[in-house]
Amino acid sequence: MSYVIKPLLSSQIPLVVDTARRRFDRFQEVMNEAASFAQGMENWLAVQDAVRSICKREGLSEGEAFAALRQRAEQEGVTLREAAEGRAE
C-alpha cells in the first residue's frame, strides 16, 4: 500500500496515477495467481485422496490407482478432480 505524503504539482498527478494503476494491476495479477494456485492445490488433494482410497479398496499400487482414475476421467469426459470426487464417494 502506498500513498502520497507531500504536495504535488499538477504536472505530477498523471505520473502518480499511472504508478498507482500499475501497482494495482500487479496486485490483481498476484491475487489471480494465488487463487489459481489454491485451486490447483485443492484439485491435487482431491485426486490424492481418491488415489489413496482406490489403493485401499482395490489393493492397487499408487501408480495403478492413478492410472485407473485417469482412465475413468477420460472415459467419462471429466477432469481428474471430477472423477476423483465421484470415485471417492
C-alpha positions as CSV (number, residue, x, y, z in Angstrom):
1,M,0.0,0.0,0.0
2,S,1.3,3.4,-0.8
3,Y,0.1,7.0,-0.6
4,V,1.3,10.5,-1.4
5,I,2.6,12.4,1.6
6,K,3.8,15.6,0.0
7,P,2.1,18.3,-2.0
8,L,2.0,17.6,-5.8
9,L,2.3,19.8,-8.7
10,S,-0.5,19.4,-11.2
11,S,2.1,18.1,-13.7
12,Q,3.0,15.2,-11.3
13,I,-0.6,13.9,-10.9
14,P,-0.6,11.8,-14.2
15,L,2.6,10.1,-13.1
16,V,1.3,9.3,-9.6
17,V,-2.0,7.9,-11.1
18,D,-0.1,5.8,-13.6
19,T,2.1,4.4,-10.9
20,A,-0.9,3.6,-8.7
21,R,-2.7,1.9,-11.6
22,R,0.4,-0.2,-12.4
23,R,0.7,-1.3,-8.8
24,F,-3.0,-2.1,-8.6
25,D,-2.8,-4.1,-11.9
26,R,0.2,-6.1,-10.5
27,F,-1.7,-6.7,-7.2
28,Q,-4.6,-8.1,-9.2
29,E,-2.2,-10.4,-11.1
30,V,-0.7,-11.7,-7.9
31,M,-4.2,-12.3,-6.4
32,N,-5.3,-14.2,-9.5
33,E,-2.1,-16.3,-9.4
34,A,-2.7,-17.1,-5.7
35,A,-6.3,-18.1,-6.4
36,S,-5.1,-20.3,-9.3
37,F,-2.5,-21.9,-7.0
38,A,-5.1,-22.6,-4.3
39,Q,-7.5,-24.2,-6.8
40,G,-4.6,-26.4,-8.1
41,M,-3.8,-27.5,-4.6
42,E,-7.5,-28.4,-3.9
43,N,-7.6,-30.4,-7.1
44,W,-4.3,-32.2,-6.3
45,L,-5.6,-33.0,-2.7
46,A,-8.9,-34.4,-4.1
47,V,-7.0,-36.6,-6.6
48,Q,-4.6,-37.8,-3.9
49,D,-7.4,-38.7,-1.5
50,A,-9.2,-40.7,-4.3
51,V,-5.9,-42.5,-5.2
52,R,-5.4,-43.5,-1.6
53,S,-9.0,-44.7,-1.3
54,I,-8.6,-46.8,-4.5
55,C,-5.4,-48.2,-3.2
56,K,-7.0,-49.4,0.0
57,R,-10.3,-50.6,-1.6
58,E,-8.8,-52.4,-4.6
59,G,-5.4,-53.3,-3.4
60,L,-3.6,-51.4,-6.2
61,S,-0.3,-49.6,-6.1
62,E,-0.5,-45.8,-6.2
63,G,0.5,-45.7,-9.9
64,E,-2.1,-48.3,-10.8
65,A,-4.8,-46.4,-8.8
66,F,-3.8,-43.1,-10.5
67,A,-3.9,-44.8,-13.9
68,A,-7.4,-46.2,-13.1
69,L,-8.6,-42.8,-12.0
70,R,-7.2,-41.2,-15.1
71,Q,-8.8,-43.8,-17.4
72,R,-12.2,-43.2,-15.7
73,A,-11.8,-39.5,-16.2
74,E,-11.0,-40.0,-19.9
75,Q,-13.9,-42.4,-20.4
76,E,-16.4,-40.1,-18.7
77,G,-15.0,-37.0,-20.3
78,V,-14.5,-35.3,-17.0
79,T,-11.5,-33.7,-15.2
80,L,-9.4,-35.8,-12.8
81,R,-10.9,-33.9,-9.9
82,E,-14.4,-34.6,-11.0
83,A,-13.5,-38.3,-11.4
84,A,-11.8,-38.2,-8.0
85,E,-14.8,-36.8,-6.3
86,G,-17.1,-39.3,-7.9
87,R,-14.7,-42.2,-7.2
88,A,-14.0,-41.2,-3.6
89,E,-17.7,-41.3,-2.6
